[in-house]
Each structure stands twice: as C-alpha cells, then as structure tokens.
Amino acid sequence: MRVAALVAVTIATACVAPAVGPGVRADLSARVVSAQPAITQCYANALKARQNLRGIVVLAFAAAPTTGQFVDIIVTRDDLRDPGLDRCVVGAIAQLRLAQPLTTRVAVPGLPIRFTPQ
C-alpha cells in the first residue's frame, strides 16, 4: 500500500519581529516551503508505523547573521509525540538558509506545521 501524505507548512507574518521587512519574510517563507518535500517524506515514513498520526508541531529557530543558516531549532509544541518525526523535521529545517543573509540574527519563535494524512 502506498502511503500518501499532505503536509501544510505555514509561516505567519506575526512569527517574526515587526522590524523584519517584507523581503525577509518572503525569503523565510520561501525557504520553509522549499523544505516541504523533505518534511512530507518524514511524515510518510512516520505514518508507516502509526497510520493515524496527525496534529501540529511548532518549531522555533533563528536565521544566523551573515550566513542565513537556520539554527537553534527546537520543538515548542508537539501534538504527535513522535521523536523520530521531530528529529527528521528539525533536520530538514536545519538544511535551510536565507537566500539573502542579513547582518543580524532573525528569530522565528513559531513555525506551525500541520500534519494530516491524505
């Protein structure tokens, strides 16, 4: 049986400081969306063990100054309670970096990721 997964990845504008401009917000959002295939694969793998796995995971992280690398990634909410899925998702986000790095650190205190099987 083929396991299909739908992962809704959203980043709200309120998740970053108001001083962060729209270009940085768009860059953050684009980077997160680019991780959706990897996050979807993480979820598909987790569904093989737990077919009814669904819920929200919220991550907090920062974009490092000068490199734009996403760092200090932590899970702040975990409805699914699946450590393997958490590690996989954190790993996918850790691969990201801003296209246009800044001279200052940019904090993202809340990135909600909703997991729902198709």
Secondary structure as GFF3:
##gff-version 3
##sequence-region A 1 118
A	DSSP	beta_strand	5	9	.	.	.	ID=ss1
A	DSSP	three_ten_helix	13	15	.	.	.	ID=ss2
A	DSSP	alpha_helix	22	34	.	.	.	ID=ss3
A	DSSP	alpha_helix	36	49	.	.	.	ID=ss4
A	DSSP	beta_strand	55	63	.	.	.	ID=ss5
A	DSSP	beta_strand	70	78	.	.	.	ID=ss6
A	DSSP	alpha_helix	83	94	.	.	.	ID=ss7
A	DSSP	beta_strand	106	117	.	.	.	ID=ss8
###
